[in-house]
Amino acid sequence: MTSSRPYLIRALYEWIVDNGFTPYMLVDTSLEMVEVPRAFVENGRIILNISPEATHSLVLGNEAVTFNARFSGTAMDVHVPVVSVLAIYARENGQGMMFGEQDDTTPPDPNPGGPGKPDIDTAPKPPAEAKRPSLKIVK
């Protein structure tokens, strides 16, 4: 199953903008693929304003967030892999979501007994017989 992170980023971005707030994105800059202005990185992280007014050509893709923005008057293309996005939130009130630092693409093993060995607890159960509704007279 694919990661839910890019879908959540897009949904939260839209929610924040629709409510008239400024979307900020917290990014882990430790990966080589992250292209951000290094002069603004503190402790391996950077906070980016990704509002429509601050960015040009913003793409919230499944693999990366890309846009063009000005930093100290200089235009720069920014490329942030989705796995590097640690949070997206509204600047004005802090509402949003923090993401774990681990990738969420691998679901837990649904059958710990191994292939071909059905787990007793997860075996399908027959549906319970439906009872017919009945009325009682209450005096």
ZIBELVEN-V253743 format. One line per field, one symbol per residue. ss: DSSP state (A for helix, B for strand, O for the rest). phi: phi as a letter, one per 20 degrees, with the letter a starting at -180 (. if undefined). burial: # if it has 16 or more other C-alpha atoms within 10 Angstrom, else .. Layout:
BEGIN
ss: ???
phi: ???
burial: ???
END
This chain:
BEGIN
ss: OOOOAAAAAAAAAAAAAAOOOOBBBBBBOOOOOOBOOAAAOBOOBBBBBOOOOOOBBBBBOOOBBBBBBBBOOBBBBBBBBAAABBBBBBOOOOOBBBOOOOOOOOOOOOOOOOOOOOOAAAOOOOOOOOOOOOOOOOO
phi: .ffegfffffffgfffffemddfdceceefffffdcfffdeclmcbddedfgfeccmfceefdbdcadbdclndfbedccggfefeacbeffcmfrbedfeefdedffffcffnfndffffdffdffffeeffcddedd
burial: ..#.##..##.##.##....#########....#.#........#######...##.#.#.#.######........#############.....#..#........................................
END
